[in-house]
Amino acid sequence: MLQQIRDAITGWLAYVVIAVLIVPFALFGIGDYLGVFGDDYAAKVGDTEIPMTAYRNAFNQQLVNAREQYGSDFRAGMIDEARLRQQTIDQMVNEELLYQYATERGVRVSDERLVREIHSFPAFQDGGIFQPERYRYMLQLNGQTPAGFERMMRRSLVIAELEQAISGTSFIPSQMFAEIIRVADQRREYAWAEITAAAFAGEVEITDEQVAEFYEGNRGRFMTPETLVVELIELDASQAAERVSVDEEGLRAFYEERRNAATQAEERRASHILVTAEQRTAGEAEALAQQLSESAQAGEEFEALAREHSDDPASAEEGGDLGWIERGMFVREFDNTLFALEPGQVSAPVRTGFGWHVLKLHEVRGDAFPAFEEMRDELAADYRQAESDRRFYERADRAADLAFETPDSLEPAAQAAGVEIQRIEGVTRQSGTGPLQDPRLRDAAFSPEVLEQGYNSSVIELGEDHVAIVRVLNREPPRQRELAEVASDIRDRLVQEDARVRAAALGEQLHAQLREGADLAELAEADERVDWNEPRTTGRSDFMTPPDLLDAIFRAPRPEDEPVVGGMLSGDDFIVYSLISVTAGSPDGLDAEQRDGLMRILTERQGSAEMQALLISLREKADVRYGTNLFEDETAY
């Protein structure tokens, strides 16, 4: 079962499907799906409806993307689906508003621009050359038509043109640029002292009575976590590859499989002339195709005939060149004719759903294959891996079936897989040892069907060709920890809290003295519990200064006659500081490269701000109505 699934989603077809799915999102965003079929609507922008089907598709894609960002760390509840629903429909409404705004002002995309953009997608190319048959085939795989895809593309390009028109014309006046530099590149001189809680820990004395009082008042904090004893079996294909023996007969059979596969993957470089019945009758199209075939067979230049007569504008520009073609890339009639030709041969007209084709084969490659002895070492390594993978999937399938059929024991599954049952004790929801350090296994162990019903878990994928199955052998519920067990921790906690209060008290005292004119360096020198830091000058991106102190320093007002002083808590410690001087940044201190780079960044931000301002204005004026129960829709993924 697992092997069949694996085989079905590998190879070039998988990459084609992925590429097709990526294309629409790479253009501008989820709003490009406006216009798909649907009777109800998610929102109405003026008189234009955003279909509910489009909204659901867009939301599902956003949900998948959000989950993929977490990877193996994803857990239920990490994604705020209500917020994601709102973001999805807002983006779709925004894009519709931008499209309407652009078209009302005459923004258009020419046919030539549209063709160039479509031809530029690698998903529709072979060897860097656009393939019209591949284009149609891949759209068909994704349930789209060329006309529908081209409408979606044109819409995306219109919005992109509007963005470019606004963002591309943004600029930062020189006076504003100088002012930004004065603020952004500002330098501030300061001194600071730190009063750490650790410096007071030795002064704090905590009595047994205080410990007991805290324990009684906070008994709920001192419960042991629920603890499990977990059994599991692991299957990992990578550990078994070296144990696979290689015999001569099996290796030669493997070689023949590889050679046959390579022969089937033969590629042919060809050109074609397409004659359609769009501007003529079917009979006229067939007659013209026959005439062109005969002319090419008689020696007339095929490329010239294609440029003059082919109804495929993309390949006609290249003299009909289709690049390198593998069997199965085009429809059956096309394939059968092409792979029956010899290099240099021109075919008779062949009819497909697109019209009549005249084909010319230029070259063939991919049919040569190395001899067995040349490949022996490579074959042996590949054979071991392939055999290991095959055995892994067989064992994983069988183990999964037996774990389901015998839900209260892992013994049958372990025997079938040829692995030992591992036993891990002391497993909690937050921690585990060995394999149970993986949160996916702990989540499975604490799932209701495993924890409450005592069943084996389903197969848990831990990596490529690495799976596990767990079950709970024993469950120890939470219990109240005795005072003796936690007294030391409580005492340390109370010492830390008292020390923090004392550090803050001294810090406030020093802060008050600073406000009255005392010198920070002298105050620090007079008390060994105060750590003094010499004056230094820093910018906004200083990583040596504690972040909260750096923020306070740059929020403080500019000093006049006297330093500006301040005090603040920083974790368990207290910081007092003295801001001595402020020096404004200067554009003259930047070289040409720095100025250009900063100006480019600021201009891009200005353009984004202007686009955002336009959207806010459009939203304020727009008549936007949301569909009934839009945010209660439960049909999404």
Stockholm file with secondary structure:
# STOCKHOLM 1.0

chainA/1-637         MLQQIRDAITGWLAYVVIAVLIVPFALFGIGDYLGVFGDDYAAKVGDTEIPMTAYRNAFNQQLVNAREQYGSDFRAGMIDEARLRQQTIDQMVNEELLYQYATERGVRVSDERLVREIHSFPAFQDGGIFQPERYRYMLQLNGQTPAGFERMMRRSLVIAELEQAISGTSFIPSQMFAEIIRVADQRREYAWAEITAAAFAGEVEITDEQVAEFYEGNRGRFMTPETLVVELIELDASQAAERVSVDEEGLRAFYEERRNAATQAEERRASHILVTAEQRTAGEAEALAQQLSESAQAGEEFEALAREHSDDPASAEEGGDLGWIERGMFVREFDNTLFALEPGQVSAPVRTGFGWHVLKLHEVRGDAFPAFEEMRDELAADYRQAESDRRFYERADRAADLAFETPDSLEPAAQAAGVEIQRIEGVTRQSGTGPLQDPRLRDAAFSPEVLEQGYNSSVIELGEDHVAIVRVLNREPPRQRELAEVASDIRDRLVQEDARVRAAALGEQLHAQLREGADLAELAEADERVDWNEPRTTGRSDFMTPPDLLDAIFRAPRPEDEPVVGGMLSGDDFIVYSLISVTAGSPDGLDAEQRDGLMRILTERQGSAEMQALLISLREKADVRYGTNLFEDETAY
#=GR chainA/1-637 SS CHHHHHHHTCSHHHHHHHHHHHHHHHHTCGGGGTTCCCSSEEEEETTEEEEHHHHHHHHHHHHHHHHHHHGGGCCTTSSCHHHHHHHHHHHHHHHHHHHHHHHHTTCCCCHHHHHHHHHTCGGGEETTEECHHHHHHHHHHTTCCHHHHHHHHHHHHHHHHHHHHHHTTCCCCHHHHHHHHHHHTCEEEEEEEEECGGGGGGGCCCCHHHHHHHHHHTGGGSBCCCEEEEEEEEEEGGGTGGGCCCCHHHHHHHHHHHHHHHHHTCEEEEEEEEECSSSSCHHHHHHHHHHHHHHHHTTCCHHHHHHHHCSCHHHHTTTTEEEEEETTSSCHHHHHHHTTCCTTCBCCCEEETTEEEEEEEEEEESCCCCCTGGGHHHHHHHHHHHHHHHHHHHHHHHHHHHHHHSTTCSHHHHHHHTCCCEEEEEECSSCCSGGGGSHHHHHHHTSHHHHTTCCCCCCEEEETTEEEEEEEEEEECCCBCCHHHHHHHHHHHHHHHHHHHHHHHHHHHHHHHHHTTCCHHHHHHTCTTEEEEEEEEECTTCSSSCHHHHHHHHHSCCCSSSCEEEEEEETTEEEEEEEEEEECCCGGGSCHHHHHHHHHHHHHHHHHHHHHHHHHHHHHHCCEEECTTGGGCCCCC
#=GC SS_cons         CHHHHHHHTCSHHHHHHHHHHHHHHHHTCGGGGTTCCCSSEEEEETTEEEEHHHHHHHHHHHHHHHHHHHGGGCCTTSSCHHHHHHHHHHHHHHHHHHHHHHHHTTCCCCHHHHHHHHHTCGGGEETTEECHHHHHHHHHHTTCCHHHHHHHHHHHHHHHHHHHHHHTTCCCCHHHHHHHHHHHTCEEEEEEEEECGGGGGGGCCCCHHHHHHHHHHTGGGSBCCCEEEEEEEEEEGGGTGGGCCCCHHHHHHHHHHHHHHHHHTCEEEEEEEEECSSSSCHHHHHHHHHHHHHHHHTTCCHHHHHHHHCSCHHHHTTTTEEEEEETTSSCHHHHHHHTTCCTTCBCCCEEETTEEEEEEEEEEESCCCCCTGGGHHHHHHHHHHHHHHHHHHHHHHHHHHHHHHSTTCSHHHHHHHTCCCEEEEEECSSCCSGGGGSHHHHHHHTSHHHHTTCCCCCCEEEETTEEEEEEEEEEECCCBCCHHHHHHHHHHHHHHHHHHHHHHHHHHHHHHHHHTTCCHHHHHHTCTTEEEEEEEEECTTCSSSCHHHHHHHHHSCCCSSSCEEEEEEETTEEEEEEEEEEECCCGGGSCHHHHHHHHHHHHHHHHHHHHHHHHHHHHHHCCEEECTTGGGCCCCC
//
